Amino acid sequence: MLCWVRGDLNMATIIYVKCKVSRGFFGNEFYVVVGDSSAFVDNSNVKVDVEPDSGKQVEGQVLAYMVKEESGRALIELPGQAVVGGLRTWVPKNLFASV
């Protein structure tokens, strides 16, 4: 798949990554935590079994673009507004969600 990833026309693989999910400020977004990064992400890009109650976290999966892959880990980019860290973060491959 050909994707535009932060200014680079690149071959990026779309994956889902395991994350912690809380409610965002608005009804159409979630606050997700992946590794050392967190972001507000449109809820259409997040999978949860049960929506989180206010002030609570649930396990979920967030859509991500795999930018670079190395042995045992990958550089991913989240599709949202960064809160802590940046939109890009290195994650171990065991955080990849099974499809």
C-alpha positions as CSV (number, residue, x, y, z in Angstrom):
1,M,0.0,0.0,0.0
2,L,1.3,3.4,-0.9
3,C,0.8,5.9,2.0
4,W,1.8,9.5,2.8
5,V,3.5,9.2,6.1
6,R,4.6,12.6,7.7
7,G,5.9,14.1,4.5
8,D,7.4,11.0,2.9
9,L,5.8,9.1,0.1
10,N,6.6,5.7,1.4
11,M,5.6,2.1,1.4
12,A,3.9,1.8,4.8
13,T,2.2,-1.2,6.1
14,I,-1.0,-0.6,8.0
15,I,-1.2,-2.7,11.2
16,Y,-3.1,-2.7,14.5
17,V,-1.1,-2.4,17.7
18,K,-2.2,-3.3,21.3
19,C,-2.7,-0.2,23.4
20,K,-4.4,1.2,26.5
21,V,-7.6,3.2,25.6
22,S,-9.3,6.0,27.6
23,R,-12.0,8.5,26.5
24,G,-10.9,11.6,24.7
25,F,-12.1,15.1,25.2
26,F,-14.6,14.7,22.4
27,G,-17.1,11.9,21.5
28,N,-15.3,11.0,18.3
29,E,-11.9,10.3,19.8
30,F,-10.0,8.1,22.2
31,Y,-6.8,8.7,24.1
32,V,-4.4,5.8,23.4
33,V,-1.1,4.9,25.0
34,V,1.4,2.8,23.1
35,G,4.8,2.3,24.5
36,D,6.3,5.7,25.4
37,S,3.8,7.6,23.3
38,S,0.2,8.7,23.6
39,A,-2.2,10.4,21.3
40,F,-5.7,11.5,20.7
41,V,-7.0,9.3,17.8
42,D,-10.3,9.3,15.9
43,N,-12.4,6.5,17.3
44,S,-12.8,4.9,13.8
45,N,-9.1,4.0,14.1
46,V,-9.4,2.2,17.5
47,K,-10.9,-1.2,18.3
48,V,-12.2,-1.9,21.8
49,D,-14.5,-4.7,23.1
50,V,-16.0,-2.3,25.6
51,E,-15.9,1.5,25.6
52,P,-14.0,2.9,28.5
53,D,-15.9,4.6,31.3
54,S,-14.8,8.1,32.2
55,G,-11.5,8.0,34.0
56,K,-10.9,4.3,33.2
57,Q,-8.6,2.5,30.8
58,V,-9.4,-0.6,28.7
59,E,-7.3,-2.8,26.5
60,G,-7.6,-2.0,22.8
61,Q,-6.0,-1.9,19.4
62,V,-5.0,1.2,17.4
63,L,-4.4,1.5,13.7
64,A,-0.7,2.4,13.0
65,Y,1.6,2.7,10.1
66,M,4.7,0.6,10.2
67,V,7.5,2.9,9.0
68,K,10.5,0.7,9.7
69,E,11.0,-2.8,10.8
70,E,14.0,-4.4,12.7
71,S,14.5,-7.7,14.4
72,G,11.9,-7.9,17.2
73,R,10.7,-4.3,16.9
74,A,9.1,-1.8,14.6
75,L,8.9,2.0,14.2
76,I,5.2,2.9,14.0
77,E,3.3,6.1,13.4
78,L,0.0,6.8,15.1
79,P,-2.8,8.6,13.2
80,G,-3.6,11.3,15.6
81,Q,-2.5,14.3,17.7
82,A,0.5,13.5,19.9
83,V,0.2,14.1,23.6
84,V,3.3,12.5,25.2
85,G,6.3,11.7,23.0
86,G,5.7,11.9,19.3
87,L,3.4,10.2,16.8
88,R,6.3,7.8,16.0
89,T,7.5,5.3,18.5
90,W,9.4,2.0,18.6
91,V,7.4,-1.0,19.8
92,P,8.2,-4.6,20.2
93,K,6.5,-6.8,17.7
94,N,4.7,-8.7,20.4
95,L,2.4,-5.6,20.6
96,F,1.2,-6.3,17.1
97,A,-2.5,-7.3,17.3
98,S,-3.5,-10.5,15.6
99,V,-6.0,-9.8,12.8
